[in-house]
């Protein structure tokens, strides 16, 4: 029964879904020298023993820290000025390109409106042809009636 539980915990451990309590049970199972580990699980014992030993390691090397160099004020001002210049350049390039886009969009909408007006004028001109025929016919009728 315990072996089935350990195998389930191992699956969860390698999938990254195990809890800290389950990991503690696995660590105790594999690092306890008195416990008899199942033969097919002995390869995992090496991993858990390594993790237990490496957690307790302490480095004995002393780390020499170099002198802390204080930044001179001119470098701080130069870096701030560079950041401001870059930000301004980006803003102005986006600002001018957005103005260009707005102008291009307004031009395209104006062209479309003019085409629509032209089409409507052409439709109106077609209707004018009938008026011209009507005027000519009316004039003929009036001439004929005046002659009588």
N, C-alpha and C positions, 0 to 999 in steps of 0.2 A: 504494500500500500504506500509506504513512504517513498519507494523508488518511483512509482507512478507520479507522485506529487513532485518529486525533484525533476523528473523529465518534463512535466508541464511547466514548472518554474523556469527551466532552462529555455524552453521554447519562447516563453514570454520575455525572458531576459534578452535573447538574441533578436527578438522582434522589436525590442525597445519598449515593451508594454508592462514590464514588471514593476512592482512597488518596492519601496525600500525595505519593507519587512520581508518580502520574498527574496530580495537580493541578500539580506542578512542570513536567511535560512540557507541559501545556496553557499554563501561564503563559509558558514559554520560547517556545512556538510563536507565541503571540499578541503578545508584547511585543518580540520580536527584530525590529529595523527592517530587517535584511538579508533576512529571509524573505519570500517571496511567499505571502500568505495567499489561500486559495481564495475566489472571489467570494461564494459563499453562506455563508461563515463570517466575513466581515469585520465583521459587526455584533457578534460576540462579542469582537473585538479591543478595542473601546472599553471593554467591561466589564473585561477583564483588565488593560488599561493603567491604568484608573482605580484598580483595587485595588492595583496595584504602586505607583502614585504616592501614594495615600493612606496606604499603610503606612509610607512614608518621611517623611511630614509630621510636623513638630514644632511644638507650640504655643509662641509666644514671649510669651504673656501671663503676667504674674505673678499668682498667685492670692493675694489678701490674706486671711489667716485672721484672724478676729476673736478677741478675747480669749476665752480659755477660761473660762467661768464654772464655778466649783466649786459643786456642789449643797450647799446647807446641810443639815446633818444632819436637821433637822426634816422637810424634804421627803422625804428617804429613808425616815424612820420612818413618815411619813404614807402614802407609797405602799405600804410593806410592810404596814401595818395595813389598808389598803384591800383589798389582795390577800387577806389572811387573812380579812377579813370576807366578801368575796365567795365565797371557797372554802368557808367555814363555812356560809354561806347555801345554797349549792348542795348541800353534803353533807347538811345537815339536811332540805332539801326532798326530796331523793331518799330519805333514811332514813325520813322519815315516810310518804312515798308508798309505799315498799316495805312498811312495816308495814301500811298500809291494804290493800295488795294481798294480803298474807299473811292478814289478818283476813277479807277478802272471800272468798278461796279456801277458808279453813277453814269459813266459814259455808256456802258452796255445797256443800262435801263433806259437811257435817253434814246439810244438808237432803236430799241424795241418799241418805245412809245411812238417815235416818228414813223416807223414802218406801219404800225397799227393805224395811225392817222392817215397815212398814204393809202392804205387799203380801203379805209372807210370813204375817203375822198373819191377813189376810183369807183366804188359802188354807187356813190352819189352822182358821179358823172355819167354812169350808165343810165341812171334814171332821167338825167337831163336830155338824153337822146329822144326819149319818148315825149318829153315836153316840146322839143323842137318839132317833132312830127305832128304833135297836137296843134301847135301854133300854125304850121303850114296848112294843115287840113282845115282849121278854123278860118284861116285867111281865104282859102279857096271857096269855102261855103259862103262866107260873107260877100265875096266878089260875085259869086253866082247869084245870090239873093239880091244884091244891089243892081245887077244887070236886069233883072226881071222887073 
